[in-house]
Amino acid sequence: MQNKKTTEHYKFFQNKKCEFFPCHKVTNKDDFNCLFCFCPLYMLKDKCGGNFKYTNGIKDCSDCTIPHSKNGYEFIMNKMDEVIKIGSEKD
């Protein structure tokens, strides 16, 4: 059996044609990750671990770049058990 080289390309996606790219202020657009365009941790409210604030009672994540950062994939995947738990509680 041949050894296949494992890549991590699945952790990064970029859509430079998007009219909102990049949707946050960043210093390096080449490192901006669009994979989690809508953050799956949004529903964790205060427990998401990101840099957010509430504006008129609505969670505002415009200052958070965790999902778009280099280690954002790992950060989000480590919290997915919490997201799944919340989702299963609503059933």
C-alpha positions as CSV (number, residue, x, y, z in Angstrom):
1,M,0.0,0.0,0.0
2,Q,1.3,3.4,-1.0
3,N,1.6,6.2,1.6
4,K,-0.4,9.2,0.7
5,K,0.9,12.6,1.7
6,T,-1.7,14.2,4.0
7,T,-2.5,17.8,3.3
8,E,-4.5,20.3,5.2
9,H,-6.0,22.1,2.3
10,Y,-9.5,21.3,3.6
11,K,-8.9,23.8,6.5
12,F,-8.6,26.8,4.2
13,F,-10.8,28.3,1.5
14,Q,-10.8,31.7,0.0
15,N,-13.3,33.5,-2.2
16,K,-11.7,36.7,-3.5
17,K,-14.6,37.2,-5.9
18,C,-17.0,37.7,-3.0
19,E,-18.3,41.2,-2.8
20,F,-17.6,41.3,0.9
21,F,-14.0,39.9,0.7
22,P,-12.6,40.3,3.2
23,C,-15.5,40.8,5.6
24,H,-13.3,41.9,8.4
25,K,-10.4,44.3,8.6
26,V,-7.2,42.3,8.3
27,T,-3.5,43.1,7.7
28,N,-2.9,40.2,5.3
29,K,-5.7,39.3,2.9
30,D,-3.8,36.2,1.6
31,D,-4.2,34.5,5.0
32,F,-7.9,35.3,5.2
33,N,-9.9,32.1,5.5
34,C,-13.5,32.1,4.1
35,L,-14.2,28.5,5.1
36,F,-16.4,29.5,8.0
37,C,-18.2,32.4,6.3
38,F,-20.9,32.2,8.9
39,C,-19.3,31.2,12.2
40,P,-20.7,27.8,13.5
41,L,-20.0,29.1,17.1
42,Y,-22.5,32.0,16.8
43,M,-25.1,30.0,18.6
44,L,-22.9,29.5,21.7
45,K,-23.6,33.1,22.6
46,D,-21.2,34.2,25.4
47,K,-19.3,30.8,25.3
48,C,-18.0,31.1,21.7
49,G,-14.6,32.3,22.8
50,G,-14.5,35.1,20.2
51,N,-14.3,38.9,20.3
52,F,-17.9,40.0,20.1
53,K,-20.2,42.5,21.6
54,Y,-23.9,43.0,21.8
55,T,-25.4,45.8,19.8
56,N,-29.1,46.5,20.6
57,G,-29.4,43.0,22.0
58,I,-27.9,41.3,18.9
59,K,-24.6,39.5,18.9
60,D,-22.1,41.5,16.8
61,C,-19.0,39.5,15.7
62,S,-17.6,42.2,13.3
63,D,-14.5,42.5,15.5
64,C,-13.8,38.8,15.7
65,T,-11.5,37.1,13.2
66,I,-11.1,33.7,14.8
67,P,-13.0,31.8,12.1
68,H,-10.9,33.5,9.4
69,S,-7.5,33.1,11.1
70,K,-4.7,30.6,10.6
71,N,-5.7,28.4,13.5
72,G,-9.4,29.1,13.3
73,Y,-10.3,25.7,11.9
74,E,-8.8,24.0,15.0
75,F,-10.4,26.5,17.4
76,I,-13.9,25.9,15.9
77,M,-13.6,22.1,15.6
78,N,-12.5,21.9,19.3
79,K,-15.8,23.6,20.2
80,M,-18.2,21.7,17.9
81,D,-19.2,19.3,20.7
82,E,-20.7,22.3,22.5
83,V,-22.6,23.3,19.3
84,I,-23.9,19.7,18.8
85,K,-25.0,19.6,22.4
86,I,-27.0,22.8,22.0
87,G,-28.5,21.6,18.8
88,S,-29.6,18.3,20.3
89,E,-31.2,20.0,23.3
90,K,-33.6,21.8,20.9
91,D,-35.0,18.5,19.5
